[in-house]
Amino acid sequence: MPQELDDLSAFVTVARTGGFREAARVSGLSASGLSAAVRRLETRLGARLLHRSTRSVSPTEAGAQLFERLSPALAEIGAALDAVHARTDEPAGTLRLNVPANVARTVLPAILPRFLRACPLIRVEVTVEDSFVDILASGADAGIRYEERLEQDMIAVPIGPRAQRILAAAAPSYLAARGRPAHPRDLLEHSCLRLRFSSGALATWEFEKAGETVRLDPQGPLLIQPGSASDLLIDAALAGLGIVCLFEDWLAPHIRRGALETVLEDWATPFTGPMLYYSGRRQLPPPLRVFVDFIRTMQPAEQADP
């Protein structure tokens, strides 16, 4: 049975990461060892679980069904093991979080260092992903997203600043050459630097003022997927290539030093900050329970300021 559990865990890791090499990096095992484990499992079940090619690995239909049922089960096993660790005086175990790029960049830096100093036996693994995911199927204990993207059966706890804004900004050189938009629709005549979600959908630019809401799909010379590449979007704006529209916290350092100037700021409406969310249908793993308690004891100002 122990080897069977190891083989099942190896399969779930490979299926989740999309390849043996990435699974080896995440698990700390060798790619050849993971491959052998999946082959043993396929032989035992008499079914192929993965499509393999030189460039990618993806689950077969049987593999996808097995992955869907195994992921929550293995998560429960992990929670049971963590519960044993919880009997010690200090909380221990691994906390797995799935968060969007802006949270990884502007919210967690003010929280995780304090949490890890307070709980030195807990290890935190952060996966940065901007699309909404099934946290249990993804192997995460909890996720961080905004309220409009939360499932109804999830428990949500406020984390980070309670109000945020999306700001439009551009370099002084761009505004000197192209002029400053006076109304959101003026952006349709400007070069706009855009984001595309991993789903393929473009991020709509939305503005609101005095009850009027304007949603735009402007054009421009640069289109990128969110994440660390968002720095490239900011660099392009700093170089005077166009107008960028991002979280205020991302742009604030450049605005303070005058490298970027806000435009249409009176159209930037605050919205509710992010939420830590997790399933209410399962026992909380001890590291998550400790993290939730830690977040609840922090004041919003403490969560917002590194």
Secondary structure, 3 states (H helix, E strand, C coil): CHHHHHHHHHHHHHHHHCCHHHHHHHHCCCHHHHHHHHHHHHHHHCCCCEEECCCCEEECHHHHHHHHHHHHHHHHHHHHHHHHHCCCCCCCEEEEEEECHHHHHHCHHHCHHHHHHHCCCEEEEEEECCCCCCHHHHCCCEEEECHHHCCCCEEEEECCCCEECEEEEECHHHHHHHCCCCCHHHHHHCCEEEEECCCCCECCEEEEECCEEEEECCCCCEEECCCCCHHHHHHHHHCCCCEEEEEHHHHHHHHHCCCCEEECHHHCCCEECCEEEEECCCCCCHHHHHHHHHHHHCCHHHHHCC
